[in-house]
Amino acid sequence: MANIFDLFKKIEKKEEPLSPITHIVCGLGNPGDKYVCTRHNAGFVAMDYLCREMGVSCNRVKFKALCGEATINGVRVLLMKPQTYMNASGEAVSEAAEFYKIPVTNIIVISDDVAQDIGRVRIRKSGSAGGQKGLKSIIEHLKSDAFPRIRIGVGQKPTPEYDLADWVLGKIPKEDEKAYFNVCKQVPDIVSMLLKGELDNAMCKYNGFNGKQ
């Protein structure tokens, strides 16, 4: 008669070792309660939707950021919400990229975009910061702009004279919240497509998206 412990060993499920982290998905914003639901924190909001979709938490302090880990379409991903404040986001991203030896093209950044109306999204393969200070910091620290980014529309300034800092640190108006959250909800699918190498398809599908409809 087989030893009971031998039987347990046979039926015991063996956990597969986790594959190494090969990609970073980083949502940009400012830490602190006073910045919740401000235009500049669109990246944080989108990351919250992504984490909820994946059933993971982004709450471990590492690389000057709140971090989590997930496997998306078989790809092992580090999720990040930098706690450096927007203008120094590159410090967190570059530390993580260096630690895991992740190439620039495997870093996906989610940020706000004042050039897009609320409810709109723009996906790009690479390019300049377009005035977004967090993207600018990341480009400077990585010494490259060759990373894909998902830019969430938060609306343009009402007048050219309006101070940009005041605008991006202002709250999303109540009447625009539905469209704003609608576009943030699309981010999990967009990230999934990008990690599958379907950037062109994602651009075709979402760059015309209108969360107000």
Summary of the structure (lengths in Angstrom):
residues: 213
radius of gyration: 19.2
end to end distance: 68.2
largest distance: 85.7
contacts: 676
relative contact order: 0.17
helix: 41%
strand: 20%
